[in-house]
Amino acid sequence: MSAAIAAAEAGVPTTIIDDNPFPGGQIYRQPPLQLRSDENPSTTSVRGQQLLRRFAALKGRIELLQNATVWGLFPQRALAISSNGGWTMIDAERLVLATGAYEYVPPFPGWTLPGVMTPGGAQIMAKTMHVLPGKRVLLAGTGPFLLVVALSLARAGVEVVGIIEAGGALEYLRAMPALLAEPGQFLEGMRYLLQLKRRGIPVYRRHVVVEARGDAELREVVIARCDHNWQPDASKQRTIEVDTLCVGYGFIPRIELALMAGCEMRFAPELGGWIPVVDDEFRTTVSEVWVAGDGGGVAGAIVAEVEGELAGLSVAESCGALSRAELSRRRRPLLRRLSSLRRFRSGLDRLSAPRPGLTRLARADTIVCRCEELTRDEVELGIEAGGTDMRTLKVMTRLGMGACQGRMCWPSVARLIAHRTGKDIAQVGPISVRPPIVPISLSELAAEQVVP
Ligand SMILES: Cc1cc2nc3c(=O)[nH]c(=O)nc-3n(C[C@H](O)[C@H](O)[C@H](O)COP(=O)(O)OP(=O)(O)OC[C@H]3O[C@@H](n4cnc5c(N)ncnc54)[C@H](O)[C@@H]3O)c2cc1C
């Protein structure tokens, strides 16, 4: 939205393709029209309302293709898009990829049980769809997002029994100088902690979930104390009865389209893993392709907005809609803002980047690739037989060949390969992609090409 606003305000005809039914992305995701009222506006965030207002004011200048999914990207920025039960191709002269991120959940025994979900999933249910994910909920993983979701669930009437945070309290103290680079965000975090305390929701630091138990659905969760590598201590376990467990160890950038575009990638664990290489205008190494927001490295909504604006301005300059001098003038305050935000994020990233202990949570019979129902044992056999990159392991085991195309399993399997082979995780390489990157039905493909 922010990239489109910057480009369109400069006079560049702009199209947004988004698979959501309404603009807003993840953070300003809007509820369906039937669920909106004065008490339940499109977004409760002032920042989000401002962005949506600026966006709406440019209605005539930004073409908006909602419920439209890009499933392939071909040479010269040709996008394959499915929508309205059919599909079409759009050629973009310039392309900004702002695909966002998804949550990271390392496999552990019981993680496929009904009742186990991601914090983002629970948040969407409660905040957007007004459906409670459960009655007694435990949140686990790492990072401030857990606090945000815990409070929003508690406000919606869910009994939140606790937050299991892998990071330690001492580490927060060490990160303090970086966190203070953004006093507003730091205070917001403190306010969240205070509100949790007032509601009597405990935060168990240096703990991880080691097992989810139940027959047809979740009944109880086993947590354990862990060390600084997040390796659980089996002698320090306890069991908590809940009907819902939300697990998320941060976010992973959605890079499939950047990979398909042929962008050079680099491994940045603190930003969520593999990300496209960009210059300070957010241009990738592929001509006329930019990347902004969490899809270029997970850094949160405010950073995504600033990066989007920088990318949009750069696009406008490349079209001749903005002079080089005007671009430099407009970029200066944004870059200053970004530098302070990045300092803050570096503090958070040091706390939250997943650690090796998580790789060892899965047992031999734990499902690792959910789509193809492969266990850790089966995947390890493939690794031992030479499947040490995604393409080879895919051929040997079918890992990553299902509906998610490896999005969910590859981040943890790449860590498993690194652990088993002694390789650095960066040497294992990113996900391997080919179209379609999301499931499309044969009837959609067979349908006459439709303009969405
Ligand atoms: C599930 C979830 C919940 C979150 N909730 C919060 C929260 O409550 N508070 C908070 O501070 N932060 C939250 N975050 C983080 C925050 O949303 C992000 O930092 C921020 O939204 C990043 O903005 P973005 O524009 O880069 O990506 P996003 O906001 O994720 O926007 C990317 C958009 O691109 C669309 N898209 C991706 N691929 C395709 C494709 N192939 N075809 C068509 N469309 C595509 C996505 O559907 C999405 O609408 C959440 C993140 C997630 C994943």
PDBQT file of the ligand as one rigid body, heavy atoms in Angstrom, charges set to zero:
ROOT
HETATM    1  C1  LIG A 501      -0.485 -13.913  10.446  1.00  0.00    +0.000 C 
HETATM    2  C2  LIG A 501       0.203 -12.615  10.834  1.00  0.00    +0.000 A 
HETATM    3  C3  LIG A 501      -0.384 -11.774  11.783  1.00  0.00    +0.000 A 
HETATM    4  C4  LIG A 501       0.261 -10.596  12.163  1.00  0.00    +0.000 A 
HETATM    5  N1  LIG A 501      -0.327  -9.784  13.116  1.00  0.00    +0.000 NA
HETATM    6  C5  LIG A 501       0.343  -8.690  13.554  1.00  0.00    +0.000 A 
HETATM    7  C6  LIG A 501      -0.193  -7.870  14.596  1.00  0.00    +0.000 A 
HETATM    8  O1  LIG A 501      -1.272  -8.136  15.099  1.00  0.00    +0.000 OA
HETATM    9  N2  LIG A 501       0.534  -6.799  15.007  1.00  0.00    +0.000 N 
HETATM   10  C7  LIG A 501       1.758  -6.493  14.461  1.00  0.00    +0.000 A 
HETATM   11  O2  LIG A 501       2.403  -5.507  14.866  1.00  0.00    +0.000 OA
HETATM   12  N3  LIG A 501       2.287  -7.230  13.472  1.00  0.00    +0.000 NA
HETATM   13  C8  LIG A 501       1.610  -8.323  13.023  1.00  0.00    +0.000 A 
HETATM   14  N4  LIG A 501       2.168  -9.096  12.046  1.00  0.00    +0.000 N 
HETATM   15  C9  LIG A 501       3.403  -8.622  11.399  1.00  0.00    +0.000 C 
HETATM   16  C10 LIG A 501       3.003  -7.498  10.421  1.00  0.00    +0.000 C 
HETATM   17  O3  LIG A 501       1.759  -7.835   9.891  1.00  0.00    +0.000 OA
HETATM   18  C11 LIG A 501       3.985  -7.334   9.308  1.00  0.00    +0.000 C 
HETATM   19  O4  LIG A 501       5.209  -6.906   9.853  1.00  0.00    +0.000 OA
HETATM   20  C12 LIG A 501       3.526  -6.305   8.265  1.00  0.00    +0.000 C 
HETATM   21  O5  LIG A 501       2.193  -6.534   7.902  1.00  0.00    +0.000 OA
HETATM   22  C13 LIG A 501       4.425  -6.388   7.043  1.00  0.00    +0.000 C 
HETATM   23  O6  LIG A 501       3.841  -5.716   5.966  1.00  0.00    +0.000 OA
HETATM   24  P1  LIG A 501       4.073  -6.235   4.482  1.00  0.00    +0.000 P 
HETATM   25  O7  LIG A 501       3.349  -5.283   3.602  1.00  0.00    +0.000 OA
HETATM   26  O8  LIG A 501       5.503  -6.471   4.253  1.00  0.00    +0.000 OA
HETATM   27  O9  LIG A 501       3.374  -7.671   4.417  1.00  0.00    +0.000 OA
HETATM   28  P2  LIG A 501       1.874  -8.102   4.657  1.00  0.00    +0.000 P 
HETATM   29  O10 LIG A 501       1.143  -7.166   5.532  1.00  0.00    +0.000 OA
HETATM   30  O11 LIG A 501       1.934  -9.535   5.060  1.00  0.00    +0.000 OA
HETATM   31  O12 LIG A 501       1.230  -7.991   3.205  1.00  0.00    +0.000 OA
HETATM   32  C14 LIG A 501       1.562  -8.860   2.146  1.00  0.00    +0.000 C 
HETATM   33  C15 LIG A 501       0.342  -9.046   1.296  1.00  0.00    +0.000 C 
HETATM   34  O13 LIG A 501       0.711  -9.715   0.106  1.00  0.00    +0.000 OA
HETATM   35  C16 LIG A 501      -0.208 -10.752  -0.135  1.00  0.00    +0.000 C 
HETATM   36  N5  LIG A 501       0.471 -11.767  -0.959  1.00  0.00    +0.000 N 
HETATM   37  C17 LIG A 501       1.589 -12.470  -0.661  1.00  0.00    +0.000 A 
HETATM   38  N6  LIG A 501       1.914 -13.293  -1.668  1.00  0.00    +0.000 NA
HETATM   39  C18 LIG A 501       0.988 -13.088  -2.621  1.00  0.00    +0.000 A 
HETATM   40  C19 LIG A 501       0.766 -13.648  -3.907  1.00  0.00    +0.000 A 
HETATM   41  N7  LIG A 501       1.579 -14.593  -4.418  1.00  0.00    +0.000 N 
HETATM   42  N8  LIG A 501      -0.301 -13.225  -4.644  1.00  0.00    +0.000 NA
HETATM   43  C20 LIG A 501      -1.139 -12.265  -4.153  1.00  0.00    +0.000 A 
HETATM   44  N9  LIG A 501      -0.977 -11.687  -2.944  1.00  0.00    +0.000 NA
HETATM   45  C21 LIG A 501       0.065 -12.106  -2.189  1.00  0.00    +0.000 A 
HETATM   46  C22 LIG A 501      -0.598 -11.233   1.253  1.00  0.00    +0.000 C 
HETATM   47  O14 LIG A 501      -1.807 -11.942   1.252  1.00  0.00    +0.000 OA
HETATM   48  C23 LIG A 501      -0.714  -9.901   1.986  1.00  0.00    +0.000 C 
HETATM   49  O15 LIG A 501      -1.985  -9.321   1.813  1.00  0.00    +0.000 OA
HETATM   50  C24 LIG A 501       1.517 -10.249  11.606  1.00  0.00    +0.000 A 
HETATM   51  C25 LIG A 501       2.088 -11.091  10.632  1.00  0.00    +0.000 A 
HETATM   52  C26 LIG A 501       1.445 -12.260  10.241  1.00  0.00    +0.000 A 
HETATM   53  C27 LIG A 501       2.105 -13.158   9.199  1.00  0.00    +0.000 C 
ENDROOT
TORSDOF 0
